[in-house]
Amino acid sequence: MDGRTLGGKTAMFLIIGLFMVVFLALFGTSYAVVGVTVASAAMIMLSKDLSVRPFSNLCSIMVFMVLMGVGAFLASLDPYLGLLMNFIVVFLVVFLSMQDLKSPMHFPMLLFYVTMVTTPITISEMPDRLLVLAVSAVFIVGLNVVMNRGSRSRTSHNGIVAMCEEIRRCSEAVLRGESPDHSEIDRLAADLNRNMYDRLKSHFFTTPNDRTVLDLAVSLADLGRVVCRGDWSEDSLRNLGSVLDAVVSHERGECGASDVRGAVESYLASNPGAAGGTDLILRDIHRELAYLESGGDDSTYGSERGRDIGTVVKALREEARRDSARFTFAVRMGLIFAMVAFAWEYWGWENAQVLLYTVIALIVPYVEDSWKMSVMRFSGTVLGVLVFAVAVIATGDNSIALTAVGVVAAYVYVLLDDGRYDRKMFLFTLLVMIVSSLTADTPESGMVTDRVMFTAAGIMVATIANRVVLPYRVRDENVELSVRSVRISLERIHNIRDALDGRKDPEEEAGLTVLSASISQKMMLNADRESDPLARKFLMRQDSLSIQCSSLYKAIPQLSEDGRRAVADVMSDDPDSDTARGVAETDGLEPFDMECVRRAEAVMATYRKNRRMMMDMIVEGYLKDGPVASLRVRP
């Protein structure tokens, strides 16, 4: 850790310390545990940059806070009502906040909810509770803005620049006679997909236009693959740098989309030796940048906002499936949390809060490695209570000395950035134990015994739940998702055929686009959990196919009659046939019509390749020796 990083983390610790002092002065020591929860949640949420749209993110967190505050109050009125309310609130919190596994937002939210559930209030205290939650939300977003200031350059804009620089590196390698690998470009595209929320209107891809940044990443990845293939004249490959320079300048705010278009058109006009497909990819890149710059609505799918309701319903229906890690995780977490909270409240278990903390920490989206999480949780908790017991004995239960120990533990917690779950659980347990001992009447010996006992019980419950309640195994679900993804691609091909025949259905196309995006997000979420090169490659190629289908569908109204017939002829071929026709005849067609014919050929060719790759994934799931490309049957 360098001096600058140490200074930044120390500054963050001082800010958190100042907040705790002000927080306790405003709301009293009875809210000490809440203050620790706020500080912990704020540090966890630093992994997700909220500084890009601070007001919008603040409003979102406020909504979550009000939902949890009201839900916790209603749950405290009656154990049976609590059974229903806890399930609803926890399900919604997990389902709506779980976007990726690199920076999970559901866990800090659930930390808040556990704290509210285990510290019930009366209706007269509700205004104070809501005020506390509002102050907490402001602090969380405020700290995030301060610590992540200027990070906009590290999100999607910087990701696009990084992809352009990697494409340039690969082109230079090709010019030297080497055969570069495009795996780094694919990795950058995957990272960009996770960081692109700063340019989306919706987190849930409920309109086709929300895919624009993802489409841009996939287009750049496609360009990188074409470059690595090496089918270029030397001058054409060298001159490609002018287009990459224009894209980089656009992302840095130095030029507009019209300048990128000028660079693209100039390049295509003067470089006939570019590799096949380059013209289509470059025009896709320009179109996507132009849309992002304009911020306008794409009229392809209709201009009425009411149509978005249908796509929202389709997106939610797609998520509410057995093959969705987010849905199954939300159901599992909500059900087990509600049952454990019911038992705690119904039988009045003392010091059972740790049972709820253990449940939310150990119920995980995937079956894989859940045993490892349980062991790390238990070891961290046991070490935390042992150090607490030693601190109590060594200080003679002196509150000032215990506070000093807590301050040191909090500072170490801030400095740690190694992702070790057991270490963080150790420090979090120690902090909660110290704060609880300063605010509760329970003897420390009883608190230590109860914490270890309930932690063990929570581990047992969570471990069983992960394997019994809608268990989710990544490889099995990836196979199911790949089959459904290919089938949706086939539906989009049929929809393009209908549009060419004059039976255009923009709402159907919008719905298929949203479903395709939703499945893509599910597979990307799975890829965060388990490295599967074949699944990642399939995902990138399916995203590329989605762009090609969207581009061709949007171009249909501008086709001439001859161009429409030529495209329809290409699309009439059997997509499930392994025997593809030759290159279509384009003599006498306008340049735009020729481009669309080539796009149609690319759609059919990519679909066939992806279908074969899907079969490889199915075979790989049954044969340990890896993909067997010769064993292919129709789905």
C-alpha positions as CSV (number, residue, x, y, z in Angstrom):
1,M,0.0,0.0,0.0
2,D,1.5,3.3,-1.1
3,G,1.5,6.5,0.9
4,R,-1.3,8.1,-1.2
5,T,-3.6,5.1,-0.7
6,L,-2.8,5.0,3.0
7,G,-3.6,8.7,3.3
8,G,-6.9,8.3,1.5
9,K,-8.0,5.4,3.7
10,T,-6.9,7.3,6.8
11,A,-8.9,10.3,5.6
12,M,-11.9,8.0,5.1
13,F,-11.5,6.6,8.6
14,L,-11.5,10.1,10.1
15,I,-14.6,11.0,8.1
16,I,-16.3,7.9,9.4
17,G,-15.2,8.7,13.0
18,L,-16.5,12.2,12.7
19,F,-19.8,10.9,11.4
20,M,-20.1,8.5,14.4
21,V,-19.5,11.3,16.9
22,V,-22.1,13.5,15.2
23,F,-24.5,10.5,14.7
24,L,-24.4,9.5,18.4
25,A,-24.7,13.2,19.5
26,L,-27.9,13.5,17.4
27,F,-29.6,10.2,18.1
28,G,-28.0,8.9,21.4
29,T,-26.0,5.8,22.3
30,S,-29.1,3.6,21.8
31,Y,-28.3,4.0,18.1
32,A,-24.7,2.9,18.4
33,V,-25.2,-0.4,16.7
34,V,-27.0,1.4,13.9
35,G,-24.0,3.7,13.5
36,V,-21.7,0.8,13.2
37,T,-24.0,-0.7,10.6
38,V,-24.1,2.6,8.7
39,A,-20.2,2.8,8.7
40,S,-19.9,-0.8,7.5
41,A,-22.5,-0.4,4.8
42,A,-20.8,2.8,3.6
43,M,-17.4,1.1,3.3
44,I,-18.9,-1.9,1.5
45,M,-20.8,0.3,-1.0
46,L,-17.5,2.1,-2.0
47,S,-16.9,-0.8,-4.3
48,K,-19.9,0.5,-6.4
49,D,-19.3,4.0,-7.7
50,L,-22.3,6.1,-6.9
51,S,-20.7,9.4,-7.7
52,V,-21.8,9.4,-11.4
53,R,-25.5,10.0,-10.6
54,P,-25.4,10.9,-6.9
55,F,-29.0,12.4,-6.7
56,S,-30.5,9.4,-8.5
57,N,-28.6,7.0,-6.4
58,L,-29.5,8.8,-3.2
59,C,-33.2,8.6,-4.1
60,S,-32.9,4.9,-4.9
61,I,-31.2,4.2,-1.5
62,M,-33.8,6.4,0.2
63,V,-36.6,4.3,-1.3
64,F,-34.8,1.1,0.0
65,M,-34.4,2.7,3.4
66,V,-38.1,3.6,3.7
67,L,-39.1,0.2,2.5
68,M,-37.0,-1.5,5.1
69,G,-38.0,0.9,7.9
70,V,-41.7,0.4,7.3
71,G,-41.3,-3.3,6.7
72,A,-39.3,-3.8,9.9
73,F,-41.9,-1.9,11.9
74,L,-44.8,-4.0,10.5
75,A,-42.8,-7.2,11.1
76,S,-42.4,-6.3,14.8
77,L,-46.2,-6.0,15.3
78,D,-46.9,-9.8,15.1
79,P,-44.7,-12.8,14.4
80,Y,-47.0,-14.1,11.7
81,L,-47.3,-10.7,10.0
82,G,-43.5,-10.6,10.3
83,L,-43.2,-13.9,8.5
84,L,-44.9,-12.3,5.4
85,M,-43.3,-8.8,5.6
86,N,-39.8,-10.1,6.1
87,F,-40.1,-12.3,3.1
88,I,-41.4,-9.5,0.9
89,V,-38.9,-6.9,2.0
90,V,-35.8,-9.2,1.8
91,F,-36.9,-10.6,-1.5
92,L,-37.4,-7.1,-3.0
93,V,-34.1,-5.8,-1.6
94,V,-32.1,-8.8,-3.0
95,F,-33.9,-9.0,-6.3
96,L,-33.7,-5.2,-7.0
97,S,-30.2,-4.5,-5.8
98,M,-28.3,-7.6,-7.0
99,Q,-26.6,-6.5,-10.2
100,D,-23.2,-8.3,-10.1
101,L,-21.1,-10.2,-7.6
102,K,-18.0,-8.0,-7.8
103,S,-19.6,-5.3,-5.8
104,P,-22.8,-6.8,-4.2
105,M,-25.2,-4.1,-3.0
106,H,-27.7,-6.5,-1.3
107,F,-25.5,-7.3,1.6
108,P,-25.1,-3.8,3.1
109,M,-28.9,-3.3,2.6
110,L,-29.6,-6.4,4.5
111,L,-27.3,-5.3,7.3
112,F,-29.5,-2.4,7.7
113,Y,-32.6,-4.5,7.7
114,V,-31.3,-6.9,10.3
115,T,-30.4,-4.0,12.6
116,M,-33.9,-2.5,12.2
117,V,-35.7,-5.9,12.7
118,T,-33.6,-6.6,15.9
119,T,-34.2,-3.1,17.3
120,P,-38.0,-2.8,17.2
121,I,-39.7,0.6,17.7
122,T,-43.2,2.0,18.5
123,I,-45.2,4.0,16.1
124,S,-44.3,7.2,18.0
125,E,-40.6,6.5,17.3
126,M,-41.1,6.0,13.5
127,P,-40.3,9.6,12.6
128,D,-36.9,9.3,14.4
129,R,-36.3,6.0,12.7
130,L,-37.0,7.4,9.3
131,L,-34.8,10.4,10.0
132,V,-31.9,8.1,11.0
133,L,-32.4,6.2,7.8
134,A,-32.4,9.4,5.8
135,V,-29.2,10.7,7.4
136,S,-27.6,7.2,6.8
137,A,-28.5,7.4,3.1
138,V,-27.0,10.9,2.8
139,F,-23.8,9.8,4.5
140,I,-23.4,6.6,2.4
141,V,-23.8,8.5,-0.9
142,G,-21.8,11.5,0.4
143,L,-18.8,9.4,1.4
144,N,-19.0,7.5,-1.9
145,V,-18.9,10.7,-3.9
146,V,-16.0,12.0,-1.9
147,M,-13.9,8.8,-2.2
148,N,-14.9,8.2,-5.8
149,R,-14.6,11.7,-7.1
150,G,-13.3,11.8,-10.6
151,S,-13.9,8.1,-11.0
152,R,-16.2,8.7,-14.0
153,S,-13.1,8.4,-16.1
154,R,-12.6,4.9,-14.7
155,T,-16.1,3.6,-15.8
156,S,-17.4,3.1,-19.3
157,H,-15.5,6.0,-21.0
158,N,-12.2,4.6,-19.8
159,G,-13.2,1.1,-20.6
160,I,-13.9,2.1,-24.3
161,V,-10.5,3.8,-24.4
162,A,-8.8,0.8,-23.0
163,M,-10.4,-1.4,-25.7
164,C,-9.3,0.9,-28.4
165,E,-5.7,0.9,-27.1
166,E,-5.8,-3.0,-26.9
167,I,-7.1,-3.2,-30.5
168,R,-4.2,-0.8,-31.5
169,R,-1.7,-3.1,-29.8
170,C,-3.1,-6.1,-31.6
171,S,-2.9,-4.4,-35.0
172,E,0.7,-3.5,-34.3
173,A,1.4,-7.1,-33.5
174,V,-0.2,-8.3,-36.7
175,L,1.9,-5.8,-38.7
176,R,5.0,-7.3,-37.1
177,G,3.9,-10.7,-38.4
178,E,2.6,-12.0,-35.1
179,S,-0.7,-13.7,-34.3
180,P,-2.1,-11.9,-31.3
181,D,-4.8,-13.3,-29.0
182,H,-8.0,-11.3,-28.5
183,S,-8.7,-12.7,-25.0
184,E,-7.7,-9.4,-23.4
185,I,-10.1,-7.5,-25.6
186,D,-12.9,-9.9,-24.5
187,R,-11.9,-9.4,-20.9
188,L,-12.1,-5.6,-21.3
189,A,-15.5,-5.9,-22.9
190,A,-16.7,-8.0,-20.0
191,D,-15.4,-5.5,-17.4
192,L,-17.0,-2.6,-19.4
193,N,-20.3,-4.5,-19.2
194,R,-20.1,-4.4,-15.4
195,N,-19.2,-0.7,-15.2
196,M,-21.6,0.7,-17.8
197,Y,-24.4,1.7,-15.5
198,D,-23.3,5.3,-15.6
199,R,-24.6,5.6,-19.1
200,L,-27.8,3.6,-18.7
201,K,-31.3,5.0,-18.2
202,S,-32.4,1.8,-16.5
203,H,-30.5,-0.8,-14.4
204,F,-32.7,-3.6,-15.6
205,F,-32.5,-3.2,-19.4
206,T,-36.3,-2.6,-19.7
207,T,-35.9,-0.8,-23.1
208,P,-33.8,-2.0,-26.1
209,N,-32.0,1.3,-26.1
210,D,-30.5,0.5,-22.7
211,R,-28.2,-2.0,-24.4
212,T,-26.3,0.7,-26.3
213,V,-23.1,0.7,-24.2
214,L,-23.1,-3.1,-24.2
215,D,-23.6,-3.0,-28.0
216,L,-20.6,-0.6,-28.3
217,A,-18.4,-2.9,-26.2
218,V,-19.4,-5.9,-28.3
219,S,-18.8,-4.0,-31.6
220,L,-15.3,-3.1,-30.4
221,A,-14.7,-6.7,-29.4
222,D,-15.8,-7.8,-32.8
223,L,-13.4,-5.3,-34.4
224,G,-10.6,-6.7,-32.2
225,R,-11.3,-10.2,-33.4
226,V,-11.3,-9.1,-37.0
227,V,-8.0,-7.4,-36.4
228,C,-6.5,-10.5,-34.8
229,R,-7.6,-12.6,-37.7
230,G,-5.1,-10.8,-39.9
231,D,-7.0,-10.7,-43.2
232,W,-5.8,-7.1,-43.9
233,S,-3.6,-5.2,-46.3
234,E,-0.8,-3.6,-44.5
235,D,-1.9,0.0,-45.3
236,S,-5.5,-0.7,-44.3
237,L,-4.6,-2.1,-40.9
238,R,-2.2,0.8,-40.3
239,N,-4.7,3.4,-41.3
240,L,-7.3,1.9,-38.9
241,G,-5.5,3.9,-36.2
242,S,-7.2,7.0,-37.4
243,V,-10.7,5.6,-36.6
244,L,-9.5,4.4,-33.2
245,D,-8.0,7.8,-32.5
246,A,-11.4,9.4,-33.3
247,V,-13.3,7.0,-30.9
248,V,-10.8,7.7,-28.1
249,S,-11.1,11.5,-28.7
250,H,-14.9,11.2,-28.5
251,E,-14.7,9.4,-25.2
252,R,-12.4,12.0,-23.8
253,G,-14.8,14.7,-24.9
254,E,-12.5,16.2,-27.5
255,C,-14.8,15.6,-30.6
256,G,-18.4,14.7,-31.4
257,A,-20.0,11.7,-33.0
258,S,-20.1,13.5,-36.4
259,D,-16.2,13.5,-36.3
260,V,-16.2,9.8,-35.7
261,R,-18.5,9.3,-38.6
262,G,-16.3,11.4,-40.8
263,A,-13.3,9.3,-39.8
264,V,-15.2,6.1,-40.5
265,E,-16.5,7.2,-43.9
266,S,-13.0,8.5,-44.9
267,Y,-11.4,5.2,-43.8
268,L,-13.9,3.0,-45.7
269,A,-13.6,5.1,-48.9
270,S,-9.8,5.0,-49.0
271,N,-9.0,1.5,-47.6
272,P,-10.6,-1.2,-49.8
273,G,-8.1,-3.7,-48.3
274,A,-9.8,-3.8,-45.0
275,A,-10.9,-7.2,-43.7
276,G,-14.3,-8.5,-44.5
277,G,-17.0,-7.2,-42.1
278,T,-15.0,-4.1,-41.0
279,D,-17.4,-1.7,-42.7
280,L,-20.4,-3.0,-40.9
281,I,-18.6,-3.0,-37.5
282,L,-17.3,0.5,-37.9
283,R,-20.7,1.9,-38.9
284,D,-22.2,0.1,-35.8
285,I,-19.6,1.8,-33.6
286,H,-20.5,5.2,-35.1
287,R,-24.2,4.6,-34.7
288,E,-23.9,3.6,-31.0
289,L,-21.7,6.6,-30.2
290,A,-24.1,8.9,-31.9
291,Y,-27.0,7.6,-29.9
292,L,-25.1,7.8,-26.6
293,E,-24.1,11.4,-27.5
294,S,-27.6,12.5,-28.4
295,G,-29.4,10.9,-25.5
296,G,-32.5,10.8,-27.7
297,D,-35.0,8.0,-28.1
298,D,-34.6,5.4,-30.9
299,S,-37.8,5.4,-32.8
300,T,-37.3,1.9,-34.1
301,Y,-39.3,0.4,-31.4
302,G,-41.9,3.1,-31.2
303,S,-42.0,6.4,-29.3
304,E,-44.8,5.7,-26.8
305,R,-43.6,5.2,-23.3
306,G,-46.6,3.0,-22.7
307,R,-44.9,0.3,-24.7
308,D,-42.2,0.1,-22.1
309,I,-44.7,-1.5,-19.8
310,G,-44.8,-4.6,-21.9
311,T,-41.0,-4.9,-22.1
312,V,-40.8,-4.4,-18.3
313,V,-43.3,-7.2,-17.8
314,K,-41.3,-9.4,-20.2
315,A,-38.0,-8.6,-18.4
316,L,-39.5,-9.4,-15.0
317,R,-41.1,-12.6,-16.2
318,E,-37.7,-13.6,-17.7
319,E,-36.0,-12.9,-14.3
320,A,-38.7,-14.9,-12.4
321,R,-37.4,-18.2,-13.7
322,R,-35.5,-21.1,-12.2
323,D,-32.5,-20.3,-14.4
324,S,-32.1,-16.9,-12.8
325,A,-29.5,-16.7,-10.1
326,R,-31.0,-13.4,-8.9
327,F,-34.5,-14.8,-8.6
328,T,-33.6,-18.0,-6.9
329,F,-31.2,-16.2,-4.5
330,A,-33.9,-13.7,-3.6
331,V,-36.4,-16.4,-2.9
332,R,-33.9,-18.4,-0.9
333,M,-32.8,-15.4,1.2
334,G,-36.3,-14.1,1.8
335,L,-37.7,-17.5,2.8
336,I,-34.9,-18.5,5.2
337,F,-34.6,-15.0,6.7
338,A,-38.4,-14.8,7.3
339,M,-38.4,-18.2,9.0
340,V,-35.3,-17.5,11.2
341,A,-36.7,-14.1,12.2
342,F,-40.1,-15.7,13.0
343,A,-38.4,-18.2,15.3
344,W,-36.3,-15.5,17.0
345,E,-39.4,-13.3,17.7
346,Y,-41.8,-16.1,18.5
347,W,-39.6,-17.7,21.1
348,G,-37.9,-14.5,22.3
349,W,-34.4,-15.8,21.9
350,E,-31.9,-13.4,23.6
351,N,-28.7,-12.4,21.7
352,A,-30.0,-14.2,18.6
353,Q,-29.3,-11.2,16.3
354,V,-26.1,-13.0,15.2
355,L,-28.3,-15.8,13.8
356,L,-29.8,-13.3,11.3
357,Y,-26.4,-11.8,10.5
358,T,-25.0,-15.3,9.8
359,V,-27.9,-16.1,7.5
360,I,-27.6,-13.0,5.3
361,A,-23.8,-13.6,5.1
362,L,-23.8,-17.3,4.2
363,I,-26.9,-17.7,2.0
364,V,-25.2,-17.3,-1.4
365,P,-26.4,-17.3,-5.0
366,Y,-24.6,-20.4,-6.0
367,V,-24.0,-23.9,-4.5
368,E,-20.4,-23.8,-5.5
369,D,-18.0,-23.0,-2.6
370,S,-20.8,-22.4,-0.1
371,W,-19.0,-24.7,2.3
372,K,-15.9,-22.5,2.1
373,M,-17.9,-19.4,3.0
374,S,-19.4,-21.2,6.0
375,V,-16.0,-22.2,7.3
376,M,-14.6,-18.6,6.8
377,R,-17.7,-17.1,8.5
378,F,-17.4,-19.4,11.5
379,S,-13.6,-19.0,11.9
380,G,-13.9,-15.2,11.6
381,T,-16.7,-15.1,14.2
382,V,-15.0,-17.3,16.7
383,L,-11.7,-15.3,16.4
384,G,-13.7,-12.1,16.9
385,V,-15.4,-13.3,20.1
386,L,-12.1,-14.7,21.4
387,V,-10.3,-11.4,20.9
388,F,-13.3,-9.6,22.5
389,A,-13.1,-11.9,25.5
390,V,-9.4,-11.3,25.9
391,A,-10.0,-7.5,25.5
392,V,-12.7,-7.6,28.3
393,I,-10.4,-9.5,30.7
394,A,-7.3,-7.4,29.9
395,T,-9.1,-4.0,30.3
396,G,-11.2,-5.1,33.3
397,D,-14.4,-4.3,31.2
398,N,-13.4,-0.7,31.1
399,S,-15.6,1.1,28.6
400,I,-13.0,3.7,27.5
401,A,-10.4,0.9,26.9
402,L,-12.9,-1.2,24.9
403,T,-13.8,1.9,22.9
404,A,-10.1,2.3,22.0
405,V,-9.9,-1.3,20.9
406,G,-12.9,-0.8,18.8
407,V,-11.4,2.3,17.1
408,V,-8.2,0.3,16.3
409,A,-10.3,-2.5,14.9
410,A,-12.3,-0.1,12.8
411,Y,-9.2,1.5,11.4
412,V,-7.7,-1.9,10.4
413,Y,-11.1,-2.8,8.8
414,V,-10.8,0.4,6.7
415,L,-7.2,-0.4,5.7
416,L,-7.9,-4.0,4.7
417,D,-8.5,-4.4,1.0
418,D,-7.6,-8.0,0.3
419,G,-11.1,-9.4,0.0
420,R,-10.5,-12.0,2.7
421,Y,-13.9,-12.8,4.0
422,D,-12.8,-14.4,7.2
423,R,-10.6,-11.4,8.2
424,K,-13.5,-8.9,7.6
425,M,-15.9,-11.1,9.5
426,F,-13.4,-11.2,12.4
427,L,-13.2,-7.4,12.5
428,F,-16.9,-6.9,12.0
429,T,-17.7,-9.4,14.8
430,L,-15.3,-7.6,17.1
431,L,-16.8,-4.2,16.4
432,V,-20.4,-5.4,16.9
433,M,-19.4,-7.2,20.1
434,I,-17.7,-4.1,21.5
435,V,-20.6,-1.8,20.6
436,S,-23.2,-4.3,22.0
437,S,-21.3,-4.6,25.3
438,L,-21.3,-0.8,25.7
439,T,-25.1,-0.5,25.0
440,A,-26.6,-3.8,26.3
441,D,-27.2,-5.2,29.8
442,T,-26.3,-8.8,29.0
443,P,-23.1,-10.1,30.7
444,E,-20.2,-10.5,28.4
445,S,-19.8,-14.2,29.2
446,G,-23.4,-14.9,28.1
447,M,-23.0,-12.7,25.0
448,V,-19.9,-14.7,23.9
449,T,-21.5,-18.0,24.5
450,D,-24.7,-17.1,22.7
451,R,-22.8,-15.6,19.7
452,V,-20.8,-18.7,19.1
453,M,-23.9,-20.9,19.5
454,F,-26.1,-18.9,17.2
455,T,-23.4,-18.5,14.7
456,A,-23.0,-22.3,14.5
457,A,-26.8,-22.7,14.2
458,G,-26.9,-20.0,11.4
459,I,-24.1,-21.8,9.5
460,M,-26.1,-25.1,9.6
461,V,-29.3,-23.4,8.5
462,A,-27.6,-21.5,5.6
463,T,-25.6,-24.5,4.4
464,I,-28.8,-26.7,4.2
465,A,-30.7,-23.9,2.5
466,N,-28.1,-23.3,-0.2
467,R,-28.5,-27.0,-1.2
468,V,-32.2,-27.5,-0.7
469,V,-34.1,-24.2,-1.5
470,L,-33.8,-23.7,-5.3
471,P,-30.1,-24.6,-5.5
472,Y,-28.3,-22.9,-8.4
473,R,-25.4,-24.6,-10.1
474,V,-23.6,-22.4,-12.6
475,R,-22.6,-25.0,-15.3
476,D,-26.1,-26.6,-15.4
477,E,-27.8,-23.2,-15.7
478,N,-25.4,-21.9,-18.3
479,V,-26.4,-24.8,-20.6
480,E,-30.0,-24.0,-20.1
481,L,-29.5,-20.3,-20.7
482,S,-27.4,-21.0,-23.9
483,V,-30.2,-23.1,-25.3
484,R,-32.8,-20.4,-24.6
485,S,-30.5,-17.7,-26.0
486,V,-30.1,-19.5,-29.3
487,R,-33.9,-20.1,-29.5
488,I,-34.5,-16.4,-29.0
489,S,-32.0,-15.6,-31.7
490,L,-33.9,-17.9,-34.1
491,E,-37.1,-16.0,-33.2
492,R,-35.4,-12.8,-34.1
493,I,-34.4,-14.2,-37.5
494,H,-38.0,-15.2,-38.1
495,N,-39.1,-11.7,-37.0
496,I,-36.7,-10.1,-39.5
497,R,-38.2,-12.4,-42.2
498,D,-41.7,-11.2,-41.3
499,A,-40.6,-7.5,-41.5
500,L,-39.1,-8.1,-44.9
501,D,-42.5,-9.5,-46.0
502,G,-44.2,-6.4,-44.8
503,R,-45.4,-7.9,-41.4
504,K,-43.3,-5.7,-39.2
505,D,-43.9,-6.1,-35.4
506,P,-41.8,-3.5,-33.5
507,E,-43.2,-4.6,-30.1
508,E,-42.2,-8.2,-30.7
509,E,-38.7,-7.1,-31.8
510,A,-38.4,-4.9,-28.6
511,G,-39.5,-7.8,-26.4
512,L,-37.1,-10.2,-28.0
513,T,-34.3,-7.7,-27.6
514,V,-35.0,-7.3,-23.9
515,L,-35.2,-11.1,-23.4
516,S,-31.9,-11.5,-25.2
517,A,-30.3,-8.8,-23.0
518,S,-31.8,-10.4,-19.8
519,I,-30.3,-13.8,-20.6
520,S,-27.0,-12.1,-21.4
521,Q,-27.0,-10.5,-18.0
522,K,-27.7,-13.8,-16.3
523,M,-24.8,-15.4,-18.1
524,M,-22.5,-12.5,-17.3
525,L,-23.5,-12.8,-13.6
526,N,-22.6,-16.5,-13.7
527,A,-19.3,-15.6,-15.4
528,D,-18.4,-13.5,-12.4
529,R,-18.8,-16.5,-10.2
530,E,-17.1,-19.3,-12.2
531,S,-14.5,-18.9,-15.0
532,D,-15.8,-20.8,-18.1
533,P,-14.0,-19.7,-21.3
534,L,-16.4,-21.5,-23.6
535,A,-19.4,-19.8,-21.9
536,R,-17.8,-16.4,-22.1
537,K,-17.0,-16.9,-25.8
538,F,-20.6,-18.0,-26.4
539,L,-21.9,-14.9,-24.5
540,M,-19.8,-12.5,-26.5
541,R,-20.8,-14.1,-29.8
542,Q,-24.5,-14.0,-28.9
543,D,-24.2,-10.3,-28.0
544,S,-22.6,-9.8,-31.3
545,L,-25.5,-11.6,-33.0
546,S,-28.0,-9.5,-31.1
547,I,-26.3,-6.3,-32.5
548,Q,-26.4,-7.7,-36.0
549,C,-30.1,-8.6,-35.8
550,S,-31.0,-5.1,-34.4
551,S,-28.9,-3.4,-37.1
552,L,-30.6,-5.4,-39.9
553,Y,-34.1,-4.9,-38.5
554,K,-33.5,-1.1,-38.2
555,A,-32.3,-0.9,-41.8
556,I,-35.3,-2.6,-43.4
557,P,-37.4,0.6,-44.0
558,Q,-34.4,2.1,-45.9
559,L,-34.0,-0.8,-48.3
560,S,-34.9,-0.5,-52.0
561,E,-37.1,-3.1,-53.5
562,D,-34.2,-4.9,-55.1
563,G,-32.3,-4.7,-51.8
564,R,-35.2,-6.1,-49.8
565,R,-35.5,-9.1,-52.2
566,A,-31.8,-9.8,-52.0
567,V,-31.8,-9.6,-48.2
568,A,-35.0,-11.8,-48.0
569,D,-33.3,-14.4,-50.2
570,V,-30.4,-14.7,-47.8
571,M,-32.6,-14.8,-44.8
572,S,-34.8,-17.5,-46.4
573,D,-32.1,-20.1,-46.0
574,D,-32.5,-22.7,-43.2
575,P,-30.6,-21.3,-40.2
576,D,-30.4,-24.8,-38.6
577,S,-28.7,-26.3,-41.6
578,D,-25.0,-26.9,-41.4
579,T,-24.7,-26.3,-45.1
580,A,-24.6,-22.6,-45.9
581,R,-25.1,-21.1,-49.3
582,G,-22.4,-19.2,-51.1
583,V,-21.9,-15.5,-51.2
584,A,-25.0,-13.7,-52.4
585,E,-25.0,-11.9,-55.7
586,T,-25.0,-8.1,-55.2
587,D,-24.3,-6.8,-58.7
588,G,-26.5,-3.7,-59.5
589,L,-27.4,-3.0,-55.9
590,E,-26.8,0.3,-54.1
591,P,-24.0,0.4,-51.5
592,F,-26.4,0.5,-48.6
593,D,-28.3,-2.5,-50.0
594,M,-25.1,-4.4,-50.5
595,E,-24.1,-3.6,-46.9
596,C,-27.5,-5.0,-45.7
597,V,-27.0,-8.2,-47.7
598,R,-23.6,-8.7,-46.1
599,R,-25.2,-8.1,-42.7
600,A,-27.9,-10.7,-43.4
601,E,-25.1,-13.2,-44.4
602,A,-23.3,-12.4,-41.1
603,V,-26.5,-12.9,-39.1
604,M,-27.0,-16.4,-40.6
605,A,-23.4,-17.4,-40.3
606,T,-23.1,-16.2,-36.7
607,Y,-26.3,-18.0,-35.7
608,R,-24.9,-21.3,-37.1
609,K,-21.6,-20.9,-35.3
610,N,-23.3,-20.0,-32.0
611,R,-25.6,-22.9,-32.4
612,R,-22.7,-25.3,-32.8
613,M,-21.0,-23.6,-29.8
614,M,-24.2,-24.2,-27.8
615,M,-24.0,-27.9,-28.6
616,D,-20.3,-27.9,-27.5
617,M,-21.4,-26.5,-24.1
618,I,-24.0,-29.2,-23.8
619,V,-21.5,-31.9,-24.6
620,E,-18.9,-30.4,-22.3
621,G,-21.4,-30.7,-19.5
622,Y,-21.5,-34.5,-19.9
623,L,-18.0,-35.4,-21.0
624,K,-15.0,-34.5,-18.9
625,D,-12.7,-34.4,-21.8
626,G,-14.1,-31.0,-23.0
627,P,-16.1,-30.0,-26.1
628,V,-16.7,-32.6,-28.8
629,A,-17.5,-30.6,-31.9
630,S,-18.4,-33.7,-33.9
631,L,-21.5,-34.5,-31.7
632,R,-24.1,-32.0,-32.8
633,V,-27.8,-32.5,-32.9
634,R,-30.7,-30.1,-33.3
635,P,-32.1,-28.6,-30.1
